[in-house]
Amino acid sequence: MNRYDLNNIQIEIYHETNSEFEKVRELCLEEDNWLRNNYTKENLVIEDHNGYGVVYQTSTGKPMVMGGVFNDGRYPSNVAKMVNRLYTFPEFRMKPTDMTDGFRVTCSLINALEKVNNYDIYLITMQNRPGGGKRWWDVWCKHMGIASNKKWTLGAGYIKTCPHDVQKCWQNFVYCETQIGSYATWSPKTITHTEWMAMPEGK
């Protein structure tokens, strides 16, 4: 069976935490990876999101991928981060041979989150791997472009995602407009890779 069969998924969107979601969080926190701290109760607050979604595999009930829509005031009111705090559960991580199918599951989550929101611009951002590596970002963009039915535009350079001038707060990004011309009107500040490299990594 295809792990990423779109006929074998269901999506739940949470607007506040509950026991069902906390079981999902516990599974996430079992993995001690370099981004684990992003998913603790202190750093992933469901109520700070305009919907936080989990894709479940219907046949097993297992969570596959999760992420939410986020704007806490750091962006204009018509802009939001899409699939903020994105996490793919280990069993559903993609191999090179099935990446496009895997990204279609993520795109299903994006579509469901967009249906409960009405922002003019959605951003997807990703920090570089430790040491400045962009390889995973390049892979992400390639397969998201194939899998998505939306027009995601690759942003030039890095966009600021948190208040500090450190590498972790300036991230790679793509954006999608639901209102054409909104991004040009916003015209956010971005920096080049050279400028990014000159910054401290940050905690």
C-alpha positions in Angstrom: 0.0 0.0 0.0 1.2 3.5 -0.8 2.1 5.2 2.5 0.8 8.5 0.9 -2.5 7.3 -0.5 -4.7 10.5 -0.4 -7.8 8.3 -0.1 -6.4 7.0 3.2 -5.9 10.3 5.1 -8.1 12.5 7.2 -7.2 15.9 8.5 -8.1 17.4 11.8 -7.7 21.1 12.4 -7.3 22.2 16.0 -8.0 25.7 17.3 -7.2 24.8 20.9 -5.3 22.0 22.5 -7.0 18.9 23.8 -6.1 15.3 24.9 -6.2 14.1 21.3 -3.6 16.6 20.1 -1.5 16.2 23.2 -1.1 12.5 22.4 0.2 13.6 19.0 2.6 16.0 20.6 3.9 13.2 22.9 4.7 11.1 19.9 6.5 14.0 18.3 8.6 14.7 21.4 9.8 11.1 21.5 12.2 11.9 18.8 15.3 13.7 20.0 16.2 15.6 16.8 17.7 19.1 16.4 14.3 20.8 16.1 12.6 19.0 19.0 12.4 22.1 21.2 10.1 23.7 18.6 7.3 21.3 19.6 7.2 21.6 23.3 4.1 23.1 25.0 6.0 26.3 25.5 7.0 26.7 21.8 4.1 25.1 20.0 0.9 26.8 21.3 -2.1 25.7 19.4 -4.1 28.7 20.5 -1.5 31.0 18.8 -2.4 29.6 15.4 -5.3 30.2 13.2 -5.8 26.5 12.9 -3.2 23.8 13.5 -3.7 20.7 11.5 -2.7 17.0 11.8 -3.0 14.6 8.9 -3.8 11.1 10.1 -3.6 7.9 8.2 -7.2 6.6 8.2 -6.4 2.9 8.2 -4.1 3.1 11.2 -5.0 6.3 13.0 -1.3 7.3 13.0 -0.3 10.9 12.6 1.6 11.6 9.4 2.4 15.3 9.3 1.3 18.5 11.1 1.6 22.2 10.9 -0.5 25.4 11.3 -1.3 28.9 10.1 0.5 31.6 12.2 0.7 35.4 12.5 1.2 36.8 16.0 1.6 40.4 14.8 5.1 40.1 13.3 3.6 40.2 9.8 0.9 42.5 8.3 -2.6 41.4 9.1 -3.1 39.9 5.6 0.1 37.7 5.7 0.5 34.4 7.6 3.0 31.6 7.8 1.7 28.4 6.4 2.5 25.0 8.0 4.3 26.8 10.8 5.9 24.3 13.1 5.8 21.7 10.4 6.7 18.2 11.5 6.6 14.9 9.6 6.5 11.8 11.7 9.4 9.4 11.2 7.4 6.6 9.6 6.2 9.0 6.9 9.4 10.7 6.1 10.1 10.6 2.4 12.6 8.6 0.4 14.0 10.0 -2.8 11.7 7.7 -4.8 8.5 8.9 -3.2 9.0 12.5 -2.4 6.4 14.0 -4.7 3.8 11.6 -3.3 4.8 12.6 0.2 4.6 16.3 -0.5 1.1 15.8 -1.8 0.1 14.9 1.7 1.6 18.1 3.0 -0.2 20.0 0.2 -3.5 18.4 1.4 -2.8 19.9 4.8 -2.1 23.3 3.3 -5.3 23.2 1.3 -7.3 22.3 4.4 -5.7 25.1 6.4 -6.4 27.6 3.7 -10.1 26.8 3.7 -10.4 28.0 7.3 -8.4 31.2 6.7 -8.5 34.2 4.3 -5.0 35.7 4.1 -3.8 37.4 1.0 -0.3 36.0 1.3 1.0 32.7 2.7 4.7 32.1 3.5 6.4 28.8 4.0 9.8 29.3 5.6 12.6 27.0 6.5 15.9 27.6 8.3 19.1 26.1 6.9 20.5 23.0 8.4 23.4 23.6 10.9 26.4 24.7 9.0 24.4 26.7 6.4 23.3 23.8 4.2 20.5 24.6 1.8 20.2 21.1 0.1 17.0 20.1 1.9 15.4 23.5 1.0 16.3 22.9 -2.6 14.7 19.4 -2.5 11.6 20.8 -0.7 11.1 23.5 -3.4 11.4 21.1 -6.3 8.9 18.5 -5.0 6.5 21.1 -3.6 6.4 22.7 -7.0 5.4 19.4 -8.6 3.0 18.3 -5.9 1.1 21.5 -5.3 -1.8 22.8 -7.3 -0.9 26.4 -6.2 1.7 28.8 -7.5 4.4 29.1 -4.9 7.0 31.7 -5.8 10.6 31.3 -4.5 11.6 34.3 -2.5 14.8 36.1 -3.1 17.2 35.6 -0.2 16.0 35.2 3.4 13.0 36.7 5.2 12.8 37.5 8.9 10.7 35.1 11.0 11.5 36.1 14.6 12.8 39.3 16.3 16.5 38.7 16.5 19.3 39.4 13.9 20.6 35.8 13.9 20.7 33.2 11.3 17.9 31.2 12.8 15.5 34.2 12.5 16.3 34.7 8.8 14.9 31.9 6.7 14.5 30.6 3.2 11.0 31.2 1.9 8.4 30.7 -0.7 5.1 32.6 -0.9 1.7 32.2 -2.5 -0.7 35.0 -3.2 -4.5 34.6 -3.0 -4.7 38.3 -4.0 -2.4 39.0 -6.9 0.0 41.9 -6.3 -0.2 41.6 -2.5 3.4 40.6 -2.1 4.7 43.5 -4.2 2.6 45.9 -2.1 4.0 44.4 1.1 7.6 44.4 -0.2 9.2 42.8 2.9 12.8 43.3 3.8 15.0 40.4 2.7 18.8 39.7 3.0 21.3 38.0 0.8 23.1 34.7 1.6 26.3 36.8 2.1 24.5 38.9 4.7 23.0 35.8 6.3 26.5 34.1 6.6 27.8 37.2 8.5 25.3 36.8 11.3 25.7 34.7 14.4 23.8 31.4 14.4 21.5 32.2 17.3 20.0 29.8 19.9 
